[in-house]
Amino acid sequence: MPLRGIGPPVSLGDQSKTSNPKSPIVVVVLITDKLDPVCHRLLEEAGHEPRVHTDASPAELAEHAREAHGWITRSGTTITAELLEAAEHLQVIGRAGVGVDNIDLEAATRRGILVCNAPRGNTLSAAEHTCALLLATARQVPPAARSLLEGAWERKKFAGTELFEKTLGIIGVGKIGRRVAARLESFEMEVLGYDPYLSDEVMERLPPTFVTKEELLERSDFVTVHTPKNEETRGLVGEAELATCKEGAFIVNCARGGIVDEAALLGALERGHLGGAAVDVYPQEPPSGASRGLIEHPKVVATPHIAASTGEAQEKVARRTARQVIAALEGEAVSSPVNGMGLRMAAQPEVRPYLRLADVLGQVASQLSAGRLRGLTIGCHGEVPPEYAEVLRVAALRGVLAHQGLDGPVNLVNAPTLAKERGLRVKEERDPDAPGSFTRLLEVEAVFEDGDGGDETRSVAGTLFDESDPRLVRVGTHDLELRPEGSLLFYENEDRPGMLAAVGRILADANVNIAALALSRPADGHGGPALTAISTDEAITGAVRDQVAATEGVEGVRAVEVV
């Protein structure tokens, strides 16, 4: 089946990675970690070809990746920039799980490769495992079981700690952290939370009492970590933080290895400052070196990264990841993008017409000048929902950059990155009132270098008819109405009889059929140049454009292709 995956901005936004759409395409999805069989089955049912290559070397992965359009992995495969360079057809990476620290997100984004994950698939299992480890370490279950297995009967040695009326501190109150809070509140624990990324409004709706990280560590009897791993969270709980903890406190890490500094944690345990720890994740997996000392400590309950290892979680994660990869490859929006955050809003059907409008306005504005693009302003006026502003900005950027001669794909994933790299000034404007008789209006104003060191501005505006039908309604100061699709020809001409006929003859001689046209006089009426916009069934070649430009009384000719 032909890939539709990068069509207009509801999906990713570029078709340059696909093969000839007229020829049959084998859509290859590379799977490099063990997954529930449902993933394989769903890919086959969608007409794709899953290729399973687990335990492959980096060189082997590079070879397998050359033909892949999609790639599904868990935490066992590290997808580097070098591997992405080899994967010239790759459009989407599906992470069967939550954490994406094993994927070079910057490189993927720069290449326009969508990365999505399955954050809800293993949330429940991870939360339950956190609670299990916390209880196990509080009551010394593993060492007590091991002692009994060895023939001893040491009841006093394994006296534990109740959770009742103790304080639980949760660092990272996301989906997993919230579920942990809900479950451990039933033990009548006081629950504190720390999450610098949550807004005040969100924190007010959640049950934990939110405090600073320092206060949480000082007050908590149990501390559990549920943050992603990145440069900001690496070593988040280190020697200084552990020294702040209450005497005899317990630390639980089921998030990512390295968020809690292992050496500092081991030192705090050996000094007797902490009552115990539970660990499911390690900086290097399988663990070695410094991790072994922590795993072997008598006050540590350690498991081999099994928080998400339940049959239910694995099936849900595999199913959700496969469905997102299939959706991306077929040009549909995905529900859990990691690096194309605007795509989350794009999943909503009511947003799609606005996305298309913003994208085509960007395309038109970009092609109305031959100068180097310097900046962009996106205006949302009238009844355009304010929550759409961010994704509409990205869609307009995609449209503008798609016609700037960039090397490689331009889509909703990488448009903001490409704009930043080119030093574009991007602004947003909003007015609750739309001009004229419009109830809603999008405006894109592009600023170009005019060749003399100055600026040249091209602005276009559009609206939706019947909630879903894009219309171009203004170019510069000229009002008009035209459906912005396919091949378009714009030019200014003297406002006198015969001008349209002269251009029409040129198009007819070139066998170019006019599908629709719009004529617009300047705002002050007669005398100045008029604007003509023509939609054609055939593309406007350079030769035809030059003939139109050579017509007496015609100037500012621009041929525009909307894709």
ABEGO torsion letter per residue (X at the ends): XBBAAABBAABAGBAAABBBAABBBBBBBBBABBBBAAAAAAAAAAGBBBBBBBGBBAAAAAAAAAABABBBBBAABBBBAAAAAABAABABBBBBEABAAABBAAAAAAAGBBBBBBAAAAAAAAAAAAAAAAAAAAAGAAAAAAAAAAGBBBAAAABBBBABGBBBBBBGBBAAAAAAAAAAAAAGBBBBBBBAABBAAAAAABABBBBBAAAAAAABABBBBBBBBBAAABGABBAAAAAABBBGBBBBBABBBGABBAAAAAAAAAAGABAEBBBABBABOBBBEAAAAAAABAABBBBBGAAABBAAAAAAAAAAAAAAAAAAAAGBBBABBAABAAAAAAABAAAAAAAAAAAAAAAAAAAABABBBABBBBBBBEABBAAAAAAAAAAAAAAAAAAAGBBEBBBAAAAAAAAAAAGBBBBBBBBABBBEABABBBBBBBBBBAGAGBBBBBBBBBBBBGGABBBBABBEABBBBBBBBEBBBBBBBBBBBGAAAAAAAAAAAAGBBBABBBBBBBAAEBGBBBBBBBBBABBBBAAAAAAAAABBGBBGBBBBBBX
